[in-house]
């Protein structure tokens, strides 16, 4: 699947759907989601950027937001036929993550909206 990220995304969407029907799968998915969210929250809390949070959100909330955006991007990759290469899709996802990071952590120089 390494050369087919859409196939991986489709599998994850199917896994989440199965979690809605199967309590054992739901526990497994919740445990994985919890572990990855906790890991990211820990990294955020230890980062030097954490002292510049301007959103008022804590590390746990920021990690939840990051994964919510990631989940949305994954869903889009499944629902929309690939109009661009996998490399371009990853580049777009990184751009979104970098923009989110700047919005959350960089000291505010002016209004957030123009």
Kinemage of the C-alpha trace (Angstrom):
@kinemage 1
@onewidth
@group {chain A} dominant
@subgroup {mainchain}
@vectorlist {calphas} color= white
{ca unk a 1} P 0.000 0.000 0.000
{ca unk a 2} L 3.002 2.314 0.252
{ca unk a 3} L 2.469 3.516 -3.303
{ca unk a 4} L -1.300 3.798 -2.821
{ca unk a 5} L -2.115 6.215 0.026
{ca unk a 6} L -5.753 6.329 -1.081
{ca unk a 7} L -5.997 2.586 -0.380
{ca unk a 8} L -4.608 3.141 3.129
{ca unk a 9} L -7.105 5.955 3.717
{ca unk a 10} L -9.935 3.736 2.502
{ca unk a 11} L -8.873 1.014 4.932
{ca unk a 12} L -8.849 3.467 7.847
{ca unk a 13} L -12.317 4.759 6.916
{ca unk a 14} L -13.557 1.149 6.789
{ca unk a 15} L -11.945 0.472 10.156
{ca unk a 16} L -13.732 3.448 11.718
{ca unk a 17} L -17.021 2.310 10.162
{ca unk a 18} L -16.538 -1.168 11.614
{ca unk a 19} L -15.851 0.427 15.007
{ca unk a 20} L -19.364 1.866 14.804
{ca unk a 21} L -20.761 -1.657 14.557
{ca unk a 22} L -18.370 -3.742 16.612
{ca unk a 23} L -17.596 -2.839 20.249
{ca unk a 24} L -14.318 -4.804 20.233
{ca unk a 25} L -13.057 -2.907 17.189
{ca unk a 26} L -14.319 0.343 18.747
{ca unk a 27} L -12.187 -0.278 21.864
{ca unk a 28} L -9.146 -0.977 19.719
{ca unk a 29} L -9.661 2.150 17.612
{ca unk a 30} L -10.269 4.286 20.726
{ca unk a 31} L -7.057 2.967 22.285
{ca unk a 32} L -5.019 3.753 19.162
{ca unk a 33} L -6.562 7.218 18.789
{ca unk a 34} L -5.990 7.921 22.473
{ca unk a 35} L -2.350 6.812 22.319
{ca unk a 36} L -1.509 8.877 19.249
{ca unk a 37} L -3.330 11.936 20.613
{ca unk a 38} L -1.587 11.640 23.982
{ca unk a 39} L 1.782 11.258 22.245
{ca unk a 40} L 1.245 14.386 20.162
{ca unk a 41} L -0.071 16.338 23.163
{ca unk a 42} L 3.073 15.373 25.099
{ca unk a 43} L 5.274 16.580 22.225
{ca unk a 44} L 3.352 19.843 22.023
{ca unk a 45} L 3.617 20.395 25.776
{ca unk a 46} L 7.409 19.900 25.620
{ca unk a 47} L 7.937 22.034 22.522
{ca unk a 48} L 9.466 25.478 22.818
{ca unk a 49} L 6.502 26.786 20.821
{ca unk a 50} L 4.156 25.830 23.672
{ca unk a 51} L 5.131 29.059 25.435
{ca unk a 52} L 3.687 31.012 22.485
{ca unk a 53} L 0.191 29.523 22.399
{ca unk a 54} L -2.109 32.333 21.408
{ca unk a 55} L -5.237 30.280 20.920
{ca unk a 56} L -5.866 29.631 24.603
{ca unk a 57} L -5.978 25.911 23.827
{ca unk a 58} L -4.068 23.323 25.819
{ca unk a 59} L -1.836 20.611 24.328
{ca unk a 60} L -4.637 18.014 24.456
{ca unk a 61} L -7.046 20.284 22.597
{ca unk a 62} L -4.434 21.168 19.988
{ca unk a 63} L -3.637 17.478 19.419
{ca unk a 64} L -7.364 16.762 18.996
{ca unk a 65} L -7.594 19.573 16.436
{ca unk a 66} L -4.570 18.320 14.502
{ca unk a 67} L -5.998 14.817 14.245
{ca unk a 68} L -9.477 16.121 13.355
{ca unk a 69} L -7.928 17.990 10.432
{ca unk a 70} L -5.902 14.913 9.494
{ca unk a 71} L -9.030 12.739 9.598
{ca unk a 72} L -10.850 15.220 7.372
{ca unk a 73} L -7.991 15.241 4.868
{ca unk a 74} L -7.985 11.449 4.866
{ca unk a 75} L -11.724 11.361 4.236
{ca unk a 76} L -11.357 13.830 1.361
{ca unk a 77} L -8.688 11.635 -0.217
{ca unk a 78} L -11.163 8.742 -0.185
{ca unk a 79} L -14.191 10.668 -1.406
{ca unk a 80} L -12.540 12.773 -4.086
{ca unk a 81} L -10.863 11.054 -6.989
{ca unk a 82} L -7.185 11.879 -7.040
{ca unk a 83} L -6.820 14.903 -9.258
{ca unk a 84} L -3.278 15.462 -8.121
{ca unk a 85} L -0.395 13.163 -7.307
{ca unk a 86} L 0.104 11.608 -3.886
{ca unk a 87} L 3.165 13.801 -3.431
{ca unk a 88} L 1.075 16.919 -4.097
{ca unk a 89} L -1.589 15.718 -1.642
{ca unk a 90} L 1.051 15.248 1.068
{ca unk a 91} L 2.463 18.685 0.284
{ca unk a 92} L -1.004 20.218 0.713
{ca unk a 93} L -1.498 18.391 4.023
{ca unk a 94} L 1.844 19.680 5.278
{ca unk a 95} L 0.921 23.210 4.208
{ca unk a 96} L -2.312 22.952 6.198
{ca unk a 97} L -0.426 21.630 9.245
{ca unk a 98} L 2.160 24.412 9.018
{ca unk a 99} L -0.544 27.072 8.695
{ca unk a 100} L -2.401 25.653 11.683
{ca unk a 101} L 0.831 25.638 13.701
{ca unk a 102} L 1.496 29.305 12.853
{ca unk a 103} L -2.069 30.266 13.768
{ca unk a 104} L -1.840 28.476 17.094
{ca unk a 105} L 1.690 29.275 18.214
{ca unk a 106} L 3.318 32.256 16.569
{ca unk a 107} L 3.144 35.529 18.417
{ca unk a 108} L 0.365 37.639 16.969
{ca unk a 109} L 1.665 40.538 14.889
{ca unk a 110} L -1.701 41.899 13.887
{ca unk a 111} L -5.303 40.871 13.377
{ca unk a 112} L -5.891 37.223 12.539
{ca unk a 113} L -8.241 38.297 9.749
{ca unk a 114} L -7.573 40.843 7.054
